[in-house]
Each structure stands twice: as structure tokens, then as C-alpha cells.
Amino acid sequence: MTSHFLQTNGIRLHYLDHAGPEPPLVLLHGLTGNAHAFDGLIQAAE
């Protein structure tokens, strides 16, 4: 897993990149979540 930041339209976005052989899948958490909200799901898929 690698942590990245992206600056666009005056907004700084943080995202985690979990490398894998499948096509990319974007997971978005809710208002009270954070970048690690899906850690358990990612571990289960490995």
C-alpha cells in the first residue's frame, strides 16, 4: 500500500493505492470515515 495526495481545483485529496492485478476499484467512505475505513475488506481480498 502506498499513500498519495492529489491537489486539484483547490482541494487536497488523500488516497491509498493497494497494487493488484485486477482493474482499479474506487472505494469512498462516508462523512465520518477515513482512508483506512476499508482496511479489513482489502485484507480479506488478498
N, CA, C and O atoms as CSV, one atom per row, in Angstrom:
chain,resi,resn,atom,element,x,y,z
A,1,MET,N,N,0.835,-1.161,0.000
A,1,MET,CA,C,0.000,0.000,0.000
A,1,MET,C,C,0.890,1.238,0.000
A,1,MET,O,O,1.883,1.304,0.724
A,2,THR,N,N,0.523,2.206,-0.815
A,2,THR,CA,C,1.218,3.491,-0.830
A,2,THR,C,C,0.204,4.608,-0.617
A,2,THR,O,O,-0.927,4.536,-1.099
A,3,SER,N,N,0.616,5.625,0.099
A,3,SER,CA,C,-0.224,6.766,0.413
A,3,SER,C,C,0.122,7.907,-0.543
A,3,SER,O,O,1.297,8.185,-0.784
A,4,HIS,N,N,-0.904,8.569,-1.086
A,4,HIS,CA,C,-0.693,9.649,-2.050
A,4,HIS,C,C,-1.595,10.831,-1.725
A,4,HIS,O,O,-2.627,10.684,-1.069
A,5,PHE,N,N,-1.190,11.998,-2.194
A,5,PHE,CA,C,-2.010,13.199,-2.134
A,5,PHE,C,C,-2.133,13.759,-3.541
A,5,PHE,O,O,-1.189,13.699,-4.329
A,6,LEU,N,N,-3.294,14.299,-3.849
A,6,LEU,CA,C,-3.574,14.881,-5.153
A,6,LEU,C,C,-4.175,16.262,-4.931
A,6,LEU,O,O,-5.151,16.405,-4.195
A,7,GLN,N,N,-3.602,17.272,-5.561
A,7,GLN,CA,C,-4.119,18.642,-5.473
A,7,GLN,C,C,-4.886,18.941,-6.748
A,7,GLN,O,O,-4.315,18.892,-7.838
A,8,THR,N,N,-6.182,19.254,-6.631
A,8,THR,CA,C,-6.993,19.564,-7.797
A,8,THR,C,C,-8.106,20.531,-7.421
A,8,THR,O,O,-8.764,20.363,-6.394
A,9,ASN,N,N,-8.309,21.528,-8.243
A,9,ASN,CA,C,-9.376,22.523,-8.017
A,9,ASN,C,C,-9.357,23.108,-6.612
A,9,ASN,O,O,-10.412,23.347,-6.025
A,10,GLY,N,N,-8.170,23.339,-6.068
A,10,GLY,CA,C,-8.044,23.924,-4.746
A,10,GLY,C,C,-8.330,22.974,-3.603
A,10,GLY,O,O,-8.446,23.409,-2.457
A,11,ILE,N,N,-8.449,21.681,-3.888
A,11,ILE,CA,C,-8.734,20.672,-2.865
A,11,ILE,C,C,-7.573,19.685,-2.810
A,11,ILE,O,O,-7.087,19.236,-3.848
A,12,ARG,N,N,-7.135,19.351,-1.616
A,12,ARG,CA,C,-6.077,18.353,-1.427
A,12,ARG,C,C,-6.729,17.031,-1.024
A,12,ARG,O,O,-7.332,16.931,0.044
A,13,LEU,N,N,-6.607,16.025,-1.879
A,13,LEU,CA,C,-7.209,14.711,-1.637
A,13,LEU,C,C,-6.132,13.703,-1.245
A,13,LEU,O,O,-5.038,13.693,-1.809
A,14,HIS,N,N,-6.452,12.869,-0.285
A,14,HIS,CA,C,-5.561,11.783,0.139
A,14,HIS,C,C,-6.169,10.471,-0.327
A,14,HIS,O,O,-7.373,10.256,-0.188
A,15,TYR,N,N,-5.334,9.588,-0.882
A,15,TYR,CA,C,-5.831,8.266,-1.263
A,15,TYR,C,C,-4.758,7.226,-1.022
A,15,TYR,O,O,-3.566,7.531,-0.992
A,16,LEU,N,N,-5.206,5.984,-0.850
A,16,LEU,CA,C,-4.318,4.846,-0.652
A,16,LEU,C,C,-4.372,3.977,-1.897
A,16,LEU,O,O,-5.445,3.727,-2.447
A,17,ASP,N,N,-3.218,3.525,-2.333
A,17,ASP,CA,C,-3.120,2.682,-3.526
A,17,ASP,C,C,-2.676,1.292,-3.097
A,17,ASP,O,O,-1.558,1.107,-2.615
A,18,HIS,N,N,-3.559,0.317,-3.275
A,18,HIS,CA,C,-3.243,-1.086,-2.995
A,18,HIS,C,C,-3.039,-1.755,-4.351
A,18,HIS,O,O,-4.007,-2.049,-5.053
A,19,ALA,N,N,-1.802,-1.991,-4.713
A,19,ALA,CA,C,-1.491,-2.564,-6.023
A,19,ALA,C,C,-2.040,-3.980,-6.144
A,19,ALA,O,O,-2.039,-4.741,-5.176
A,20,GLY,N,N,-2.505,-4.324,-7.331
A,20,GLY,CA,C,-3.023,-5.657,-7.578
A,20,GLY,C,C,-3.228,-5.879,-9.063
A,20,GLY,O,O,-3.140,-4.937,-9.851
A,21,PRO,N,N,-3.502,-7.126,-9.456
A,21,PRO,CA,C,-3.616,-7.459,-10.871
A,21,PRO,C,C,-4.974,-7.090,-11.490
A,21,PRO,O,O,-5.104,-7.067,-12.714
A,22,GLU,N,N,-5.967,-6.809,-10.671
A,22,GLU,CA,C,-7.319,-6.543,-11.180
A,22,GLU,C,C,-7.461,-5.095,-11.630
A,22,GLU,O,O,-6.602,-4.266,-11.329
A,23,PRO,N,N,-8.539,-4.784,-12.349
A,23,PRO,CA,C,-8.794,-3.377,-12.705
A,23,PRO,C,C,-8.984,-2.544,-11.429
A,23,PRO,O,O,-9.381,-3.082,-10.396
A,24,PRO,N,N,-8.706,-1.250,-11.493
A,24,PRO,CA,C,-8.857,-0.400,-10.308
A,24,PRO,C,C,-10.295,-0.378,-9.789
A,24,PRO,O,O,-11.252,-0.451,-10.559
A,25,LEU,N,N,-10.419,-0.278,-8.485
A,25,LEU,CA,C,-11.713,-0.177,-7.820
A,25,LEU,C,C,-11.623,0.992,-6.855
A,25,LEU,O,O,-10.722,1.033,-6.017
A,26,VAL,N,N,-12.536,1.934,-6.958
A,26,VAL,CA,C,-12.533,3.110,-6.084
A,26,VAL,C,C,-13.560,2.892,-4.985
A,26,VAL,O,O,-14.736,2.651,-5.258
A,27,LEU,N,N,-13.103,2.981,-3.731
A,27,LEU,CA,C,-13.974,2.836,-2.569
A,27,LEU,C,C,-14.029,4.183,-1.861
A,27,LEU,O,O,-12.988,4.745,-1.522
A,28,LEU,N,N,-15.225,4.704,-1.635
A,28,LEU,CA,C,-15.409,6.006,-0.996
A,28,LEU,C,C,-16.097,5.824,0.352
A,28,LEU,O,O,-17.164,5.216,0.436
A,29,HIS,N,N,-15.483,6.350,1.399
A,29,HIS,CA,C,-16.072,6.253,2.732
A,29,HIS,C,C,-17.061,7.391,2.954
A,29,HIS,O,O,-17.118,8.338,2.170
A,30,GLY,N,N,-17.836,7.290,4.024
A,30,GLY,CA,C,-18.811,8.324,4.374
A,30,GLY,C,C,-18.175,9.473,5.131
A,30,GLY,O,O,-16.956,9.524,5.295
A,31,LEU,N,N,-18.992,10.377,5.581
A,31,LEU,CA,C,-18.559,11.617,6.206
A,31,LEU,C,C,-17.651,11.394,7.417
A,31,LEU,O,O,-16.678,12.128,7.589
A,32,THR,N,N,-17.941,10.420,8.242
A,32,THR,CA,C,-17.140,10.216,9.455
A,32,THR,C,C,-16.033,9.191,9.267
A,32,THR,O,O,-15.334,8.874,10.229
A,33,GLY,N,N,-15.850,8.665,8.065
A,33,GLY,CA,C,-14.811,7.671,7.793
A,33,GLY,C,C,-13.478,8.316,7.481
A,33,GLY,O,O,-13.347,9.540,7.467
A,34,ASN,N,N,-12.481,7.463,7.229
A,34,ASN,CA,C,-11.167,7.951,6.805
A,34,ASN,C,C,-10.578,6.972,5.804
A,34,ASN,O,O,-11.242,6.014,5.408
A,35,ALA,N,N,-9.348,7.204,5.396
A,35,ALA,CA,C,-8.714,6.408,4.343
A,35,ALA,C,C,-8.560,4.937,4.723
A,35,ALA,O,O,-8.365,4.095,3.847
A,36,HIS,N,N,-8.644,4.619,6.002
A,36,HIS,CA,C,-8.458,3.234,6.443
A,36,HIS,C,C,-9.787,2.521,6.718
A,36,HIS,O,O,-9.792,1.441,7.309
A,37,ALA,N,N,-10.896,3.102,6.303
A,37,ALA,CA,C,-12.214,2.512,6.538
A,37,ALA,C,C,-12.362,1.135,5.885
A,37,ALA,O,O,-13.163,0.319,6.340
A,38,PHE,N,N,-11.601,0.874,4.830
A,38,PHE,CA,C,-11.734,-0.381,4.083
A,38,PHE,C,C,-10.557,-1.330,4.280
A,38,PHE,O,O,-10.411,-2.284,3.516
A,39,ASP,N,N,-9.719,-1.097,5.278
A,39,ASP,CA,C,-8.557,-1.959,5.510
A,39,ASP,C,C,-8.942,-3.427,5.665
A,39,ASP,O,O,-8.281,-4.296,5.097
A,40,GLY,N,N,-9.999,-3.720,6.425
A,40,GLY,CA,C,-10.438,-5.105,6.616
A,40,GLY,C,C,-10.891,-5.738,5.312
A,40,GLY,O,O,-10.598,-6.907,5.062
A,41,LEU,N,N,-11.583,-5.007,4.495
A,41,LEU,CA,C,-12.035,-5.510,3.196
A,41,LEU,C,C,-10.853,-5.795,2.285
A,41,LEU,O,O,-10.834,-6.811,1.590
A,42,ILE,N,N,-9.869,-4.909,2.283
A,42,ILE,CA,C,-8.680,-5.095,1.462
A,42,ILE,C,C,-7.908,-6.339,1.905
A,42,ILE,O,O,-7.462,-7.124,1.068
A,43,GLN,N,N,-7.752,-6.518,3.209
A,43,GLN,CA,C,-7.039,-7.688,3.729
A,43,GLN,C,C,-7.767,-8.978,3.375
A,43,GLN,O,O,-7.127,-9.981,3.058
A,44,ALA,N,N,-9.092,-8.964,3.425
A,44,ALA,CA,C,-9.868,-10.164,3.105
A,44,ALA,C,C,-9.739,-10.529,1.630
A,44,ALA,O,O,-9.835,-11.704,1.277
A,45,ALA,N,N,-9.524,-9.549,0.773
A,45,ALA,CA,C,-9.430,-9.798,-0.668
A,45,ALA,C,C,-8.041,-10.261,-1.108
A,45,ALA,O,O,-7.875,-10.743,-2.229
A,46,GLU,N,N,-7.058,-10.121,-0.247
A,46,GLU,CA,C,-5.699,-10.517,-0.625
A,46,GLU,C,C,-5.495,-12.005,-0.564
A,46,GLU,O,O,-4.402,-12.491,-0.854
